[in-house]
Amino acid sequence: MVETHHSPFPEDESPRILNGLALTPLLEDLDSQIALQAFGQNISIQAPNTDFLRADSLWRLQHIYQPALATQTLAAEGVALDIGAGFGVFALPFALAYPGWRVFCFEPDLISFACLQRNILDLALENVTALPFAVGYQKEDAPQDPMAVRLALENVVSGQVDGIDRLTELLPLVMHSKSNINAGYLERGCISSMEFDLVQVPTLSAAFLDSFSPRLLKLIAPKVEADILFDLSQSKIDHIIGESWGHIPSALIYPPSAGQRQTWMRRAGQSNLALRRMIETDGRSSRLDIVLALPKEECDLTCIEALLVDSSVDMRVIVVGDGPADQEARIKTVARHDPRLRFFTAPEQGKSAFWNFGRLQSTATHIAFVDGASFPEKGFFSNLLDVARQTWAEVVQGPYYVRDGNDQKTIISGVSPQIASGTPNSSFEPYESLYKNLAPSSLMLEVPSIWRRVYRRDFLDNRNIWFPENFEANADFVFQSLTLTHIFDVPESVGVNFMRRANFGPVQDHAFSNLQAFKLLLDCAEKEGWNDVRPLLQGFAAQINRASHQVAPVISSG
């Protein structure tokens, strides 16, 4: 059944008027009073007499909105947009706590909207305006007369009483699915389920919201969050809070010219997944720096092309070399003078020294370390940066495979059954890629593979983790052991691979070097007081077992 609503109230009711819209006495039988404590305010408001809607709204207030704003400092004045305002659990106490702010609430659900209107009237909140619209996106919801919509919005902002009615006439009616079980839940599109009824809702494209000059955005808009943020990508918003039902690419909140964009967007149903961004107090830029160690004997520069084929502006490649004077010129020619590439000459020899030196040149929040044998597929590192931003994990990684030196045989990386049996626990729409959490102790049993990982800089710096430069052969083993110790899990993305070039041949006996590495790690464990060294012992045993084989793929250090 499709309902068409041009007005949120029945025509035969005797309305009270607020902001040019009707407030019907019909709600006397539909709502009840509840106490609300938030942002230092203690108020009593009307709420729909529906357990799910009330509990769901109050849960977000206590677990998302309040904690998010507690970490941020707001200006004395500004404009806040509350998309999916419900009956006002965020907007009402916020408007009381920040009287210098104007709040515009968007709520298409009829009962929730009527409760919101009554609460605004009862609390005498002149700085709150309620709008009975859904918010959509420009690609699908462009009105027939955009100039008229902007004029009507200007009237709403200026407080003219007929602005909202005029908007209602101008906006397109968009199909939504309204749950008849979880009251108040409204999702864009048609859901083929007996649980949902189809309704047509006046919908305002988010591209018009810049008319409000918003500085804060509270966003509850199931399945259209990414589209709304895309339309607002140029708006100078300082604060974004809310919940999401689909994947939001982290690049949407990191435009350098679009306000501070302090963000906390929790993923519905995923307690450990949230898109976030805070002000960088250490002066680092919110991006990924990839340090490429490239000694002069490695003449194949196709690894640079493989890295730069990813067009992400949030990614930069720092090449560290030690070759002749023309090395930088050749590298920049191969890179087609991509401004994201920087070149440095290392003062010391060895890949460990190169990686450490390159890290000192980095000013990014996240970092990765690769060498000339590294060939990530397009989008590998930008996808990992997205996973890192969503999970805020200390270490994230992607899948890899090894190809022999003649490019004649492909070997899938040796993954233990314990790791392979892990099931994806979150989908990243719309890329249809997945990630799963892996146990660090299991990864320590595998061949060191630090080059397919992205690390949080604050994690490395706070724990003072560096590549050991005194023995090159096992620097990757030491670095892997130190970075995988004392973390809970490692999210691994699925769908985009990292290719590693390797040669076949007899493996040299690195027993002495292995013992040196193990001694270094034991010294660190004793100094830091590790509670459990079993993963380290097991990793060392696995390293010795690999070195004892007569024939095995030789993977370049790192």
C-alpha positions as CSV (number, residue, x, y, z in Angstrom):
1,M,0.0,0.0,0.0
2,V,1.3,3.4,-1.0
3,E,0.4,6.5,1.1
4,T,1.0,10.0,-0.3
5,H,1.5,12.6,2.4
6,H,1.7,16.3,1.5
7,S,0.9,17.3,5.0
8,P,1.8,15.4,8.2
9,F,-1.6,15.9,9.7
10,P,-5.2,14.8,8.8
11,E,-7.2,17.6,7.2
12,D,-10.2,17.1,9.4
13,E,-8.3,17.8,12.7
14,S,-8.4,21.1,14.5
15,P,-4.7,22.1,14.6
16,R,-2.6,24.3,16.8
17,I,0.0,26.2,14.8
18,L,3.8,26.2,15.2
19,N,6.3,27.4,12.6
20,G,3.4,27.3,10.0
21,L,2.6,23.6,10.6
22,A,-0.3,21.9,12.4
23,L,0.0,20.3,15.8
24,T,-3.0,17.9,16.3
25,P,-4.7,17.0,19.6
26,L,-4.9,13.5,18.3
27,L,-1.5,12.9,20.0
28,E,-3.1,13.1,23.5
29,D,-3.9,9.4,23.1
30,L,-0.6,8.4,21.4
31,D,2.2,9.8,23.5
32,S,3.5,9.9,27.1
33,Q,5.8,11.9,29.2
34,I,9.4,10.8,29.8
35,A,12.4,12.3,31.7
36,L,15.5,13.1,29.7
37,Q,18.9,13.9,31.0
38,A,21.5,15.0,28.4
39,F,24.2,17.7,27.9
40,G,23.7,18.9,31.4
41,Q,19.9,19.3,30.9
42,N,17.1,17.7,32.8
43,I,13.8,17.9,30.9
44,S,10.5,16.2,30.6
45,I,9.3,15.6,27.0
46,Q,6.5,13.9,25.1
47,A,7.5,10.6,23.4
48,P,5.5,8.2,21.2
49,N,4.0,5.4,23.2
50,T,6.2,2.8,21.4
51,D,8.7,0.9,23.4
52,F,11.1,0.3,20.5
53,L,11.2,3.9,19.2
54,R,11.8,5.3,22.7
55,A,14.4,2.8,23.7
56,D,16.2,3.0,20.4
57,S,16.4,6.8,20.5
58,L,17.5,6.9,24.2
59,W,20.2,4.3,23.5
60,R,21.8,6.5,20.8
61,L,21.6,9.5,23.0
62,Q,23.5,7.8,25.8
63,H,26.0,5.7,23.6
64,I,26.6,7.9,20.6
65,Y,25.5,11.5,20.8
66,Q,26.6,12.4,24.4
67,P,30.0,10.6,24.3
68,A,30.8,12.1,20.9
69,L,30.1,15.7,21.9
70,A,31.8,15.2,25.2
71,T,35.1,15.0,23.3
72,Q,34.5,18.1,21.1
73,T,34.5,21.8,21.8
74,L,31.7,23.7,20.1
75,A,31.7,27.3,19.1
76,A,29.4,29.7,20.9
77,E,27.2,30.0,17.8
78,G,26.4,27.9,14.8
79,V,23.8,25.9,12.9
80,A,23.0,22.3,13.6
81,L,21.2,19.9,11.3
82,D,19.4,17.0,12.9
83,I,18.6,14.5,10.2
84,G,16.3,11.8,11.5
85,A,15.4,13.9,14.6
86,G,12.7,11.5,15.9
87,F,10.8,13.1,18.8
88,G,13.8,15.3,19.7
89,V,16.1,13.3,22.1
90,F,19.1,15.0,20.6
91,A,17.8,18.4,19.3
92,L,15.9,19.4,22.4
93,P,18.6,19.1,25.1
94,F,21.2,20.3,22.6
95,A,19.2,23.5,21.9
96,L,18.9,24.2,25.6
97,A,22.6,23.5,26.3
98,Y,23.7,25.6,23.4
99,P,21.3,28.5,23.1
100,G,23.5,30.3,20.6
101,W,22.9,27.6,18.1
102,R,20.0,27.2,15.7
103,V,18.8,23.7,15.2
104,F,16.9,22.5,12.1
105,C,15.3,19.1,12.6
106,F,14.2,16.8,9.7
107,E,11.8,14.0,10.6
108,P,9.4,12.4,8.1
109,D,7.6,10.0,10.5
110,L,4.2,11.5,11.3
111,I,3.9,10.6,15.0
112,S,7.5,11.4,15.8
113,F,7.3,14.7,14.0
114,A,4.1,15.6,15.9
115,C,5.7,14.8,19.2
116,L,8.8,16.9,18.2
117,Q,6.5,19.8,17.4
118,R,4.7,19.6,20.7
119,N,8.0,19.4,22.6
120,I,9.4,22.5,20.9
121,L,6.2,24.4,21.8
122,D,6.2,23.1,25.4
123,L,9.9,24.0,26.0
124,A,9.5,27.4,24.2
125,L,12.5,26.7,22.0
126,E,12.7,29.5,19.6
127,N,16.0,28.3,18.2
128,V,14.6,25.0,16.9
129,T,12.7,24.5,13.7
130,A,11.1,21.2,12.7
131,L,10.7,20.1,9.1
132,P,8.6,17.1,8.1
133,F,10.9,15.9,5.3
134,A,13.3,13.1,4.6
135,V,16.8,14.0,3.4
136,G,18.0,12.4,0.2
137,Y,20.7,13.0,-2.4
138,Q,21.0,15.2,-5.5
139,K,21.5,12.4,-8.0
140,E,18.0,11.0,-7.5
141,D,16.0,13.7,-5.7
142,A,16.7,16.9,-7.7
143,P,13.5,19.0,-7.6
144,Q,11.9,20.4,-10.8
145,D,12.5,24.0,-9.7
146,P,15.8,24.2,-7.8
147,M,15.7,28.0,-7.6
148,A,12.3,27.9,-6.0
149,V,13.5,25.4,-3.4
150,R,16.5,27.6,-2.5
151,L,14.2,30.6,-2.1
152,A,11.8,28.6,0.1
153,L,14.8,27.4,2.2
154,E,15.9,31.0,2.6
155,N,12.4,31.8,3.9
156,V,12.7,29.0,6.4
157,V,16.0,30.2,7.6
158,S,14.7,33.7,8.0
159,G,11.7,32.4,10.0
160,Q,8.9,33.1,7.5
161,V,5.9,31.0,8.5
162,D,4.9,29.9,5.0
163,G,8.4,28.6,4.0
164,I,7.8,25.1,5.2
165,D,4.4,24.8,3.4
166,R,6.0,26.1,0.2
167,L,8.8,23.6,0.5
168,T,6.3,20.8,0.9
169,E,4.7,21.7,-2.4
170,L,8.1,21.9,-4.2
171,L,9.8,18.7,-3.1
172,P,9.6,15.4,-4.9
173,L,7.8,12.5,-3.2
174,V,10.2,9.6,-2.8
175,M,9.3,6.0,-2.0
176,H,10.4,4.8,1.5
177,S,9.8,1.6,3.4
178,K,8.3,2.1,6.9
179,S,8.6,-0.7,9.4
180,N,5.4,-1.8,11.1
181,I,7.3,-3.7,13.7
182,N,10.1,-1.3,14.7
183,A,8.1,1.8,14.8
184,G,9.9,4.9,13.5
185,Y,12.3,3.1,11.3
186,L,12.1,4.4,7.8
187,E,14.4,3.2,5.0
188,R,14.7,4.6,1.4
189,G,13.4,2.4,-1.4
190,C,11.0,-0.5,-1.6
191,I,11.6,-3.5,0.8
192,S,9.7,-6.6,-0.3
193,S,8.7,-7.8,3.2
194,M,5.4,-8.0,5.1
195,E,7.2,-6.1,7.9
196,F,7.3,-2.9,5.8
197,D,4.6,-0.6,4.4
198,L,5.4,1.7,1.4
199,V,5.0,5.4,1.9
200,Q,5.9,8.4,-0.2
201,V,7.7,11.1,1.6
202,P,8.6,14.7,0.6
203,T,12.4,14.6,0.3
204,L,15.0,17.3,0.2
205,S,18.3,16.7,-1.5
206,A,21.2,17.2,0.8
207,A,22.8,19.4,-1.8
208,F,20.5,22.2,-0.7
209,L,21.5,22.0,2.9
210,D,24.4,24.3,2.4
211,S,21.7,27.1,2.5
212,F,21.8,26.6,6.2
213,S,25.6,27.0,6.5
214,P,25.7,24.0,8.9
215,R,28.6,23.5,11.3
216,L,27.2,20.4,13.0
217,L,25.4,17.4,11.4
218,K,23.6,14.7,13.4
219,L,22.8,12.0,10.9
220,I,20.3,9.1,11.1
221,A,19.3,8.2,7.5
222,P,19.5,4.4,6.9
223,K,21.3,3.4,3.7
224,V,21.7,7.0,2.3
225,E,24.4,8.3,4.7
226,A,27.2,8.1,2.2
227,D,25.1,9.9,-0.5
228,I,24.2,12.7,2.0
229,L,27.8,13.2,3.0
230,F,28.8,13.2,-0.7
231,D,26.4,16.0,-1.3
232,L,27.8,17.9,1.7
233,S,31.5,17.2,0.8
234,Q,32.2,20.9,0.3
235,S,30.2,22.2,3.3
236,K,32.5,23.4,6.1
237,I,31.1,21.2,8.8
238,D,33.0,20.9,12.1
239,H,31.1,18.1,13.8
240,I,29.4,14.9,12.4
241,I,27.8,12.4,14.7
242,G,25.3,9.6,14.2
243,E,24.9,6.0,13.1
244,S,25.2,4.3,9.7
245,W,23.6,1.2,8.1
246,G,25.9,1.1,5.2
247,H,29.6,1.7,4.4
248,I,30.7,5.3,4.3
249,P,34.0,5.8,2.5
250,S,36.3,7.5,5.0
251,A,37.4,9.9,2.2
252,L,34.0,11.7,2.5
253,I,34.9,13.2,5.9
254,Y,38.5,14.0,5.2
255,P,38.3,16.8,2.5
256,P,41.0,19.3,3.6
257,S,38.8,22.4,2.9
258,A,35.5,21.1,4.4
259,G,35.7,22.2,8.0
260,Q,37.2,20.2,10.9
261,R,34.9,17.3,10.3
262,Q,35.3,15.8,13.8
263,T,33.3,12.6,13.3
264,W,31.8,9.7,15.2
265,M,29.6,7.6,13.0
266,R,29.0,4.2,14.6
267,R,28.1,1.3,12.3
268,A,24.7,-0.2,13.3
269,G,25.1,-3.7,14.8
270,Q,29.0,-3.4,14.9
271,S,30.3,-2.4,18.3
272,N,33.9,-2.2,17.1
273,L,33.2,-0.4,13.8
274,A,32.8,3.4,13.5
275,L,33.9,6.0,11.0
276,R,35.8,8.6,13.1
277,R,37.9,11.6,12.9
278,M,39.4,13.8,15.6
279,I,41.5,16.9,15.5
280,E,45.1,15.9,15.1
281,T,46.8,17.4,18.1
282,D,50.3,16.1,17.1
283,G,50.3,18.0,13.8
284,R,50.0,14.9,11.6
285,S,47.9,14.9,8.5
286,S,45.1,12.4,8.2
287,R,46.5,10.2,5.4
288,L,48.7,7.2,4.6
289,D,52.4,7.5,3.8
290,I,53.9,4.4,2.1
291,V,57.7,4.2,2.6
292,L,59.4,2.5,-0.3
293,A,62.9,1.2,0.4
294,L,64.7,1.2,-3.0
295,P,68.5,0.5,-3.0
296,K,70.4,1.1,-6.2
297,E,70.7,-2.6,-7.1
298,E,66.9,-2.7,-7.6
299,C,66.6,-1.3,-11.0
300,D,63.0,-2.4,-11.7
301,L,60.8,0.6,-10.9
302,T,57.5,-0.9,-11.8
303,C,56.7,-1.2,-8.1
304,I,56.3,2.6,-8.1
305,E,53.8,2.4,-10.9
306,A,51.9,-0.2,-9.0
307,L,51.7,2.0,-5.9
308,L,50.7,5.2,-7.8
309,V,48.0,3.6,-9.9
310,D,45.8,4.1,-6.9
311,S,44.4,7.6,-7.4
312,S,43.6,8.3,-3.7
313,V,44.6,11.8,-2.6
314,D,44.9,10.6,0.9
315,M,47.9,8.5,0.0
316,R,51.6,9.5,-0.5
317,V,54.7,7.5,-1.5
318,I,58.0,8.3,0.1
319,V,60.9,6.7,-1.9
320,V,64.2,6.3,0.0
321,G,67.2,5.4,-2.2
322,D,71.0,5.4,-2.1
323,G,71.8,5.3,-5.8
324,P,73.6,7.7,-8.2
325,A,72.6,11.3,-8.8
326,D,70.2,10.3,-11.6
327,Q,68.2,7.9,-9.5
328,E,65.7,10.5,-8.3
329,A,65.2,11.7,-11.9
330,R,64.5,8.2,-13.2
331,I,62.1,7.5,-10.3
332,K,60.1,10.7,-10.9
333,T,60.0,10.0,-14.6
334,V,58.5,6.6,-14.0
335,A,56.1,8.2,-11.6
336,R,55.1,10.7,-14.3
337,H,56.0,13.4,-11.8
338,D,53.0,12.5,-9.6
339,P,53.0,15.2,-6.8
340,R,52.2,12.4,-4.3
341,L,55.8,11.0,-4.6
342,R,58.7,12.3,-2.6
343,F,62.3,11.1,-2.9
344,F,65.1,11.0,-0.2
345,T,68.6,9.7,-0.2
346,A,69.3,7.7,3.0
347,P,72.5,8.4,5.0
348,E,72.8,4.7,6.0
349,Q,72.7,1.5,4.0
350,G,70.1,-1.3,4.3
351,K,66.3,-1.6,4.0
352,S,65.8,-1.3,7.7
353,A,67.7,2.0,7.7
354,F,65.8,3.2,4.6
355,W,62.4,2.4,6.3
356,N,63.4,4.1,9.5
357,F,64.7,7.2,7.6
358,G,61.5,7.4,5.5
359,R,59.4,7.2,8.6
360,L,61.2,10.2,10.0
361,Q,60.2,12.2,6.8
362,S,56.5,11.2,7.2
363,T,53.9,13.5,8.7
364,A,50.9,11.1,8.3
365,T,48.7,9.4,10.8
366,H,49.2,6.0,9.1
367,I,52.2,4.4,7.5
368,A,53.2,1.4,5.5
369,F,56.6,-0.1,4.5
370,V,57.3,-1.8,1.2
371,D,60.3,-2.5,-1.1
372,G,61.0,-3.2,-4.8
373,A,59.4,-6.7,-4.7
374,S,56.0,-5.2,-3.8
375,F,53.2,-4.9,-6.3
376,P,49.8,-4.1,-4.7
377,E,46.7,-4.3,-6.8
378,K,44.9,-1.1,-7.6
379,G,43.1,0.2,-4.5
380,F,44.9,-2.1,-2.0
381,F,46.4,0.6,0.2
382,S,43.5,3.0,-0.1
383,N,41.2,0.2,1.0
384,L,43.4,-0.6,4.0
385,L,43.4,3.1,5.0
386,D,39.6,3.0,4.9
387,V,39.6,-0.2,7.1
388,A,42.1,1.5,9.5
389,R,39.9,4.6,9.8
390,Q,36.7,2.5,10.3
391,T,38.2,0.1,12.9
392,W,40.9,2.4,14.4
393,A,43.0,-0.8,14.8
394,E,46.7,-0.5,15.5
395,V,47.5,-2.8,12.5
396,V,45.4,-3.7,9.5
397,Q,46.4,-5.9,6.6
398,G,45.3,-7.3,3.3
399,P,45.7,-10.7,1.6
400,Y,48.8,-11.4,-0.5
401,Y,50.2,-14.0,-2.8
402,V,53.7,-14.8,-4.0
403,R,54.8,-15.1,-7.6
404,D,58.1,-16.7,-8.6
405,G,61.0,-14.7,-10.3
406,N,60.1,-16.0,-13.8
407,D,56.5,-15.1,-13.3
408,Q,55.6,-18.7,-14.2
409,K,54.0,-20.0,-11.0
410,T,51.7,-18.4,-8.5
411,I,51.7,-19.4,-4.9
412,I,48.9,-18.4,-2.5
413,S,50.4,-17.3,0.7
414,G,50.6,-20.0,3.3
415,V,47.7,-19.3,5.6
416,S,47.1,-21.5,8.6
417,P,43.7,-23.3,9.0
418,Q,43.0,-21.2,12.1
419,I,43.3,-18.1,10.1
420,A,41.6,-19.4,6.9
421,S,38.6,-20.4,8.9
422,G,37.9,-16.9,10.0
423,T,34.5,-15.6,8.8
424,P,34.0,-12.1,7.5
425,N,32.2,-10.1,10.2
426,S,31.3,-6.9,8.3
427,S,30.5,-5.9,4.8
428,F,31.8,-2.7,3.3
429,E,29.2,-1.6,0.8
430,P,29.2,-0.6,-2.0
431,Y,32.6,-2.1,-2.7
432,E,31.3,-5.6,-1.7
433,S,34.6,-6.2,0.0
434,L,34.8,-7.8,3.5
435,Y,37.1,-7.7,6.4
436,K,37.6,-10.2,9.2
437,N,39.5,-10.1,12.5
438,L,42.5,-12.3,12.8
439,A,44.4,-13.4,15.9
440,P,47.8,-11.7,16.1
441,S,49.3,-14.9,17.8
442,S,48.3,-16.9,14.7
443,L,49.9,-14.3,12.4
444,M,53.1,-14.5,14.3
445,L,53.4,-18.2,13.1
446,E,53.4,-17.1,9.5
447,V,56.1,-15.9,7.2
448,P,56.8,-12.2,8.2
449,S,54.7,-10.1,5.9
450,I,55.0,-6.5,7.1
451,W,54.7,-5.0,3.7
452,R,51.0,-5.9,3.3
453,R,50.1,-3.9,6.5
454,V,49.2,-0.4,7.5
455,Y,50.2,0.9,11.0
456,R,48.9,3.7,13.1
457,R,51.7,6.1,13.7
458,D,50.8,6.8,17.3
459,F,50.9,3.1,18.1
460,L,54.4,2.7,16.6
461,D,55.7,5.9,18.3
462,N,54.2,5.3,21.7
463,R,55.7,1.8,21.8
464,N,58.9,3.0,20.3
465,I,58.9,0.2,17.6
466,W,61.5,0.6,14.9
467,F,63.3,-1.7,12.4
468,P,66.5,-3.1,13.9
469,E,69.3,-1.9,11.7
470,N,72.1,-4.1,13.1
471,F,71.0,-7.4,11.4
472,E,69.1,-7.1,8.2
473,A,68.1,-10.7,7.6
474,N,65.5,-10.9,10.4
475,A,64.5,-7.3,10.7
476,D,61.0,-8.2,9.4
477,F,60.6,-10.9,12.0
478,V,61.5,-8.6,14.8
479,F,59.2,-5.8,13.5
480,Q,56.3,-8.3,13.0
481,S,56.7,-9.7,16.5
482,L,56.8,-6.3,18.1
483,T,53.8,-4.9,16.2
484,L,51.6,-8.0,16.7
485,T,52.3,-8.3,20.5
486,H,49.8,-6.8,22.9
487,I,47.1,-6.0,20.3
488,F,43.7,-7.7,20.4
489,D,43.1,-8.4,16.7
490,V,44.2,-7.5,13.2
491,P,41.4,-6.7,10.7
492,E,42.1,-8.1,7.2
493,S,40.4,-6.8,4.2
494,V,39.2,-9.1,1.4
495,G,38.9,-8.5,-2.3
496,V,42.1,-6.6,-3.2
497,N,45.4,-8.4,-3.1
498,F,49.1,-7.6,-2.6
499,M,51.4,-9.5,-5.0
500,R,54.9,-10.3,-3.8
501,R,57.8,-11.3,-6.1
502,A,60.0,-14.2,-4.9
503,N,62.7,-16.5,-6.2
504,F,63.1,-20.2,-5.6
505,G,66.3,-21.7,-4.3
506,P,68.0,-23.1,-1.3
507,V,67.5,-21.1,1.8
508,Q,70.6,-20.2,3.6
509,D,71.0,-21.1,7.2
510,H,70.2,-18.0,9.2
511,A,70.4,-19.7,12.6
512,F,72.8,-17.2,14.2
513,S,70.7,-14.2,12.9
514,N,67.5,-15.9,14.1
515,L,69.1,-16.3,17.6
516,Q,70.1,-12.6,17.6
517,A,66.6,-11.6,16.7
518,F,65.1,-13.8,19.4
519,K,67.5,-12.5,22.0
520,L,66.6,-8.9,21.1
521,L,62.9,-9.8,21.5
522,L,63.5,-11.5,24.8
523,D,65.4,-8.5,26.1
524,C,62.4,-6.3,25.1
525,A,60.0,-8.7,26.7
526,E,61.9,-8.6,30.0
527,K,62.3,-4.8,29.9
528,E,58.6,-4.2,29.2
529,G,57.4,-7.1,31.5
530,W,55.4,-9.1,28.9
531,N,52.8,-11.3,30.6
532,D,52.8,-14.0,27.9
533,V,55.8,-14.9,25.7
534,R,54.3,-18.0,24.2
535,P,53.4,-16.4,20.9
536,L,57.0,-15.1,20.6
537,L,58.4,-18.6,21.3
538,Q,56.0,-20.2,18.8
539,G,56.9,-17.6,16.2
540,F,60.6,-18.2,16.7
541,A,60.1,-22.0,16.4
542,A,58.2,-21.5,13.1
543,Q,61.0,-19.2,11.9
544,I,63.6,-21.9,12.6
545,N,61.5,-24.6,10.9
546,R,61.2,-22.5,7.8
547,A,64.9,-21.9,7.7
548,S,65.6,-25.7,8.0
549,H,63.9,-26.5,4.6
550,Q,66.2,-27.2,1.8
551,V,64.0,-25.6,-0.9
552,A,61.5,-22.8,-0.3
553,P,60.4,-19.5,-1.8
554,V,62.8,-16.7,-0.8
555,I,60.8,-13.6,0.0
556,S,62.8,-10.4,0.1
557,S,63.4,-9.0,3.6
558,G,60.3,-7.2,4.8
